Structures are given as structure tokens and as C-alpha cells.
Amino acid sequence: QVQLVESGGGLVQPGGSLRLSCSVSASIFNIHTIGWYRQAPGKRRDLISTITTTGATTYADSLKGRFTISRDNAKKMVYLQMNSLEPEDTAVYYCNRVSSASWDWGQGTHVIVSS
């Protein structure tokens, strides 16, 4: 059973930065495309960024080049560098493989952008 552990969230002022981390316990990690998802209060969970096994990335239009996803296959880690944070980025952030059969979801990490 794969365990996902997200960390790095917190309270940050508008314009600030955070770096989220995702630890994946999968025995074979480097064959999976991994995504960061977020769920804002009262809204559904949305996929916002992906990274393939070879490092190709995608981002939701709303991120406007502010976020950068990366991965370290040796450490089985995925990261999300978030800059120029806006109140609209407030959400619980999750990672998971991008697949019709997702792994069990982790607890997520809370990001609150507020002055």
C-alpha cells in the first residue's frame, strides 16, 4: 500500500512563498506521473500541476508561472515551489499519481494565504 505524505504548508502573507513536499512510499516510483492537487474550502479537488517520469511538466492556467513542480526519483519525492502566493491559493494541497486508479489520498498540507 502506497503512503503519501505532504508537508510544507502554513500561513503566509500575500506575495510570499512556500515549498511543498510530497513523500511517496511506492516501491517503484519513477514510472509514475505525479500530480499536485488542491481543494479550496467548499470546492472540489482539482489537479493543478503534473510531472512525468522524464520531468515534463504541466500547470493549470491559474498558476500563471508562479508555481514550479519538480521531483527527485532517488528520494521518491515531489516538490511544489509556490511563489507570489495569492489569497485564492488558500487550499489543502495533495499529491498523487495521475491515473484513473489513484493511490489512497494522504492528509494533505494546508496552505493559508492571508494578511
N, C-alpha and C positions, 0 to 999 in steps of 0.2 A: 504494500500500500504506500502510495506516494504521499509524503507530507510536504506542504508548502508553508513557509514561514515568512511573512512580510514584516518589515521593520523600517524605521527611519522617519515615520510620520511625526506630526506635532503641530503646535500652534506657531504660526509665522505671520508676520505683517505683510500686507500687500507689497509686491515688489521683491519680496525675499525669495530665498532658495531652500530647497530640501533635496536630499538624495535618498531615495527609497531603495531598499534591498530586498531581494527575494531568494530564499534558500530552498532548493529543490532536492528532495531525498531520493529521486528516481535513480535506479541502478544504472540506467543508460539515459544520460541527459542530452547528449549532443546530437540526438536525432530529432529532437522536438523543436518546433517553432513555439516560442513562448510569447505570451502577451501580458500587458498590463491592462487591467480593467479598473473602472471606478464606478462607485454608486453614490450619488448625491442624495441627501435626505429627501425621501418621498419619491425618488425616481428609480428607474431600473438600472441594472448594472450594464455598463457599456464598455466595449473594447476600445481602448484609446491608442494603443501602440503595440507593435509586434516586432520580433526579431527572429530571423530564420537561423538555421544551423550555421550558415555561412556569413551571418552578420548583416544581411539585408534588412532594412527597417521600413516600417510604415508608421504614420501618425495620423490621428484624427485632425481634420481641418482646424478645429477649435484650438489646437495647441499652438498654432502659428509659429512653429520653430522654437518654442520656449522649452520644450522637453527633449531629452535625449535618452534613448534606451541603449543599453549595452549588456554584454554577457561575458562571463568567464567560465568556459566549459570545464576547465580543470577544477574549479571550485564549485561548480554546479550552482552558480549564482547569476541572477539577472538584476540589473540596476535601472533606476529611472531618475535621471538628474532633472530636476524641475526648477526652472528659473523664472523670474518675473511673474511670480505667482499672483493670481487674482482671486478675489472672493469666490468667484464662480468655480474655482478649482477645489473648493471645500467638498470633501467626499471621503469615503472609505476606499482605499486602493488595494487591489488584489492582483495576484499574478496567477497564471495557469497556462497550460499548454493550449494552443489554438487548434482545437479539434472538435469534431462532433461528440467525442467522448472525453469530456474534460475530466481532470483529476478531481478528487474531493477538494472543495474550496478551503483555504486557510481562514484565519480570523481576520485577515486584512490589517491595514495600518491606517489610522485616522489622520487626515490632513485637514487642518482648520486654518483658513486664511482670513485674518481679521485684524483690524487695528484696535 
